[in-house]
Amino acid sequence: MGFRTAIDDFGAGFAGLGLLTKFQPDIVKLDMDLIRGIDRDTIKQVVVRNTLEMLRDLGIRPVCEGVETADEYAALVDLGVELMQGYLFAKPALAQRPQVTWPQLGRARATGGAGTR
């Protein structure tokens, strides 16, 4: 039996590049402040794109937190992100498994919200 390690909220507080130089986890969860509005913010797109490239070079699997809109989802798909979490997919639920919804990628791209680099 084994286990995997993760850094949560990467890009916020103490969970940044300094920590990554000392500890290479299996998974890094990018903080929602980097993800919110990424479809409209070219600076966030550059920061996240290069962070993803660095994580891939280190063999670390990225997860993007806080995905709330189909346009954010489409922008992250365009950047090659495979693992995401956020209200767009499901709201937290303790009593039962939350209802999961998957955005229609074509519709998000048609609105012009994603891929503005």
Contacts in CASP RR format, 6 or more apart in sequence:
PFRMAT RR
TARGET T0000
AUTHOR 0000-0000-0000
METHOD contacts of the structure
MODEL  1
MGFRTAIDDFGAGFAGLGLLTKFQPDIVKLDMDLIRGIDRDTIKQVVVRN
TLEMLRDLGIRPVCEGVETADEYAALVDLGVELMQGYLFAKPALAQRPQV
TWPQLGRARATGGAGTR
4 25 0 8 1.000
4 26 0 8 1.000
4 27 0 8 1.000
5 23 0 8 1.000
5 25 0 8 1.000
5 26 0 8 1.000
5 27 0 8 1.000
6 25 0 8 1.000
6 26 0 8 1.000
6 27 0 8 1.000
6 28 0 8 1.000
6 29 0 8 1.000
6 63 0 8 1.000
7 15 0 8 1.000
7 16 0 8 1.000
7 19 0 8 1.000
7 20 0 8 1.000
7 23 0 8 1.000
7 25 0 8 1.000
7 27 0 8 1.000
7 28 0 8 1.000
7 29 0 8 1.000
8 15 0 8 1.000
8 29 0 8 1.000
9 15 0 8 1.000
9 29 0 8 1.000
9 31 0 8 1.000
9 65 0 8 1.000
10 16 0 8 1.000
10 20 0 8 1.000
10 28 0 8 1.000
10 29 0 8 1.000
10 30 0 8 1.000
10 31 0 8 1.000
10 51 0 8 1.000
11 30 0 8 1.000
11 31 0 8 1.000
11 33 0 8 1.000
11 34 0 8 1.000
12 31 0 8 1.000
12 33 0 8 1.000
15 31 0 8 1.000
20 28 0 8 1.000
20 58 0 8 1.000
24 58 0 8 1.000
24 59 0 8 1.000
24 60 0 8 1.000
25 60 0 8 1.000
26 60 0 8 1.000
26 61 0 8 1.000
27 60 0 8 1.000
27 61 0 8 1.000
27 62 0 8 1.000
27 63 0 8 1.000
28 55 0 8 1.000
28 60 0 8 1.000
28 61 0 8 1.000
28 62 0 8 1.000
28 63 0 8 1.000
29 62 0 8 1.000
29 63 0 8 1.000
29 64 0 8 1.000
29 65 0 8 1.000
30 48 0 8 1.000
30 51 0 8 1.000
30 62 0 8 1.000
30 63 0 8 1.000
30 64 0 8 1.000
30 65 0 8 1.000
31 65 0 8 1.000
32 65 0 8 1.000
32 66 0 8 1.000
34 44 0 8 1.000
34 47 0 8 1.000
34 48 0 8 1.000
34 51 0 8 1.000
34 64 0 8 1.000
35 44 0 8 1.000
35 48 0 8 1.000
35 64 0 8 1.000
35 65 0 8 1.000
35 66 0 8 1.000
35 67 0 8 1.000
35 72 0 8 1.000
35 76 0 8 1.000
36 66 0 8 1.000
36 68 0 8 1.000
36 72 0 8 1.000
37 44 0 8 1.000
37 69 0 8 1.000
37 71 0 8 1.000
37 72 0 8 1.000
38 44 0 8 1.000
38 45 0 8 1.000
38 48 0 8 1.000
38 72 0 8 1.000
38 75 0 8 1.000
38 76 0 8 1.000
39 69 0 8 1.000
39 71 0 8 1.000
39 72 0 8 1.000
39 74 0 8 1.000
39 75 0 8 1.000
39 113 0 8 1.000
39 114 0 8 1.000
39 115 0 8 1.000
39 116 0 8 1.000
40 71 0 8 1.000
40 113 0 8 1.000
40 116 0 8 1.000
42 116 0 8 1.000
42 117 0 8 1.000
45 75 0 8 1.000
45 79 0 8 1.000
45 115 0 8 1.000
45 116 0 8 1.000
45 117 0 8 1.000
46 117 0 8 1.000
48 64 0 8 1.000
48 76 0 8 1.000
48 79 0 8 1.000
49 79 0 8 1.000
51 62 0 8 1.000
52 62 0 8 1.000
52 79 0 8 1.000
52 80 0 8 1.000
52 81 0 8 1.000
55 61 0 8 1.000
55 62 0 8 1.000
56 62 0 8 1.000
61 83 0 8 1.000
62 81 0 8 1.000
62 83 0 8 1.000
63 83 0 8 1.000
63 84 0 8 1.000
63 85 0 8 1.000
64 76 0 8 1.000
64 81 0 8 1.000
64 83 0 8 1.000
64 84 0 8 1.000
64 85 0 8 1.000
65 84 0 8 1.000
65 85 0 8 1.000
65 86 0 8 1.000
66 84 0 8 1.000
66 85 0 8 1.000
66 86 0 8 1.000
66 87 0 8 1.000
67 73 0 8 1.000
67 76 0 8 1.000
67 84 0 8 1.000
67 85 0 8 1.000
67 86 0 8 1.000
67 87 0 8 1.000
67 88 0 8 1.000
67 89 0 8 1.000
68 86 0 8 1.000
68 87 0 8 1.000
68 88 0 8 1.000
69 88 0 8 1.000
69 108 0 8 1.000
70 88 0 8 1.000
70 103 0 8 1.000
70 104 0 8 1.000
70 105 0 8 1.000
70 107 0 8 1.000
70 108 0 8 1.000
70 111 0 8 1.000
71 108 0 8 1.000
71 111 0 8 1.000
71 112 0 8 1.000
71 113 0 8 1.000
71 114 0 8 1.000
72 88 0 8 1.000
72 114 0 8 1.000
73 84 0 8 1.000
73 88 0 8 1.000
73 103 0 8 1.000
73 105 0 8 1.000
73 108 0 8 1.000
74 103 0 8 1.000
74 105 0 8 1.000
74 106 0 8 1.000
74 108 0 8 1.000
74 109 0 8 1.000
74 113 0 8 1.000
74 114 0 8 1.000
74 115 0 8 1.000
75 113 0 8 1.000
75 114 0 8 1.000
75 115 0 8 1.000
76 84 0 8 1.000
77 105 0 8 1.000
77 114 0 8 1.000
78 114 0 8 1.000
78 115 0 8 1.000
88 101 0 8 1.000
88 103 0 8 1.000
89 100 0 8 1.000
89 101 0 8 1.000
89 102 0 8 1.000
90 98 0 8 1.000
90 99 0 8 1.000
90 100 0 8 1.000
90 101 0 8 1.000
91 98 0 8 1.000
91 99 0 8 1.000
92 98 0 8 1.000
108 114 0 8 1.000
109 115 0 8 1.000
END
